[in-house]
């Protein structure tokens, strides 16, 4: 099971942060969530808070057509707008990598000194790890996509809820796919340094994935 889990465990979190949010660890009153009205007149370094005109955080998203966009977004109100935009863009670049498999997005998002704090057995440490995992899993699910369902920007941390989808037409652990549909969730915590992501924690719903692939755990 450890070997199979390693092959499919993506760059993706510690459930403890989610538990903290549920228990009140994150003050939603101090954050801006999608659905607020937009007020674009603030300066680039103004805090992104509900008290500043209840601005819509979606305006901070990079609209480049090649980048994935979050379905829902919450931004820490203590962050400057410049920092918030930076972290959101890094998240978009990272999850565009998972969405496409193109390593140029990975290189743009993560530091050369990147560390995976939940490194699965058999996966290389550093930026080579996500590239290794993506390549191996795409051999089984060539049309893999990554939906950025929820994105939380809090201090120097990015938390993301992801939904992976695709079709099992390749081979995984010696098992040949028969066109089964694949859909499973993952959660990430990414720690952002001055310019790029420097470390992460991640957890995936491997039990659901292995069942869909028809592989025994």
N, C-alpha and C positions, 0 to 999 in steps of 0.2 A: 504493500500500500504506500510506503514511503517513497519508493521509486516512482510509482505512477503519479503520486501527488506532486513529486518534484517536477515531473515533466509538464504538469498542467498548472502549477501554481504560478500565477502571474505577478507582475510588479505591483502588486495591488495591495488589511489594516488591523490595527489593534482594535478590537471591539470595545476596549475600555473607553475610548473617546466617545463612541456613540452612547455608551451607558452613561457617561458623564453628561452628555447633552440631555439625555432623557431625564436625568435626575436634577437638572438645573445647573449643570456645570458651565454652560454657556448662557450668558444673559441675552435673550432674544430682544429685550428692550434696547440693548446697546448695539444691535445689528440692523442691517438693512436687508430686506428680503425682496425677491422679485414680486412684482404686483403693486409696488409703491408708485406714486406719480413721479415724473421726471422733472428735474430742475438742473439744467446743464450749465448754469451761470457760475457755479462755484469754481474756485481755483483748483489747480492740479493737486495741491497739497492739503486741501480741505478734508477733514474727516468724512468718511462715508457713513453718515448716521441718519437715523430717522428724524433727528432734530434739525438737520440741515435740509428742510424742505421735503423730507420723506422721498428722497431720490431713488429711482429705479436702478438697482445694481446691474441690471442687464445692459445698461449703457456702457458699462466698463468692459464688456466682452469684446474681444477682437473679432471683427466681422470678416476677416479674410476668408474667402470662399473655401480654401483648402483645410481650414481648421474646424475640428468638432466644436460644438457649442453646448454649454450645459442646459439641461431641460429646466433645472431650478437652481437658483443661486442665492446664497446668504453671505454677506460680507461683514466682518468685524468693524464696528463703528469707530474703533480707536485707530484704524489704519489710515494713512494718507491715501489720497486717490491714486497717486503715482505708484505706491507700493501695492495697493489693491490690484491695479491694472497689471502690474508685473506678475503677481502671483497667479492671477486668473490666466494670463497668457501662457505661463509655464505649464499650468494644468492643461490648457488646450493643446499645447505642443506635445506633452507627454501622452495624452490619451488619443491624439491623432496618430501617434506612433502605434499604439495598441490597435487602433482602428484600421490602419493601413499596412502595418508591418515595415514601414519605411524608416530606416535607422537615422536619417537626417533629422527627423523630429526628435528622436531620443537624444541625439547629441546636442541639440539646441536646448533641451529641457534639463538634462542632468549634468552635474559636475563630473570631471574625470576622476575625482576622488569619491564619487557616490558610493554609499554603503547600504546594502540590503540587510536590515536588522532581523528579518524573518527568512533568511536564506534557506531554501529547501535543499536537501541533500542532492548532490549531483549538478547543481547550478553554479556557474562561476560567480565570484563576487565582483562587485563594481558594475559599470555600465554594460559590460559583456553579458551579465546575467539576464536582464530583460530581453536583449537581442537574441540570446540563446533560447529562452523560453518561447518567444514569439515565433521564431523560425521553426522550432520543433512542433509547436501546436498547429501552426499553419500547414504543416505536412499532413496533418489529420483533418483539419478544417480549413481549407484554402480560402473560403469566402468569409472568414471570421470578421465580425464587426464589433465595435466597442461603443456603447451608448453612455454618455456622461449624464447620468440621470439626476444626480444631486451633487452640487459642489458647495463646500463650506470653506470660506477663507477666514481664518482666525489667527491673528498674530503672525508668526512665521510658519504656520502649519496650513497645509491643504488637506482637506478630507473629502473623499469622493466615493459616491456609490455608483458602481458600474454594472451594466448589463451586457454580457457577451452573447452574441448570437451567431449561428452559422449552420453549415451542413456537413455532416461527417461523411466525406467521400474519399478520404485518404486512408492512411493506416496509423493506428495508435497501439503501441505495446503489442504488436503482432496481430492485432484485430483489424480486419478490413471493414471500412464503413459501408453501409448500405443506403446511404442518403438520409440517415436519421437527422432530424432537426436538433440543434443544440441551443440551449438558453440557460445561463446561470449567472449568479450575482457575485460580485466581489466588492470589497471595501478597502480603501487605501488611506494611509496617512503619509503625507510627504512633508519633509522638513526643508524649508527654503533658506538658503544662505543669502549672501549679498546679491548674487546674480543668477544662481541656478539651484536646483534641488540637490541637496547634499546627502540625504538619507531617507529611508522609508520603512514602513511597517505595512504588512498586507495580509489579508485573509480571503480565501475563495471558497465557494460552495462546491468543493470537490466531490462530495457524496452525490449531489444531483448530477454533476457532470459525468462521473463514471457510470452512473445508472443510464444516462442518455446514450453514452457511447457503447453500452453493453459490455463493459469491462468490470470484472469482479474486483472489489477492493481488497 
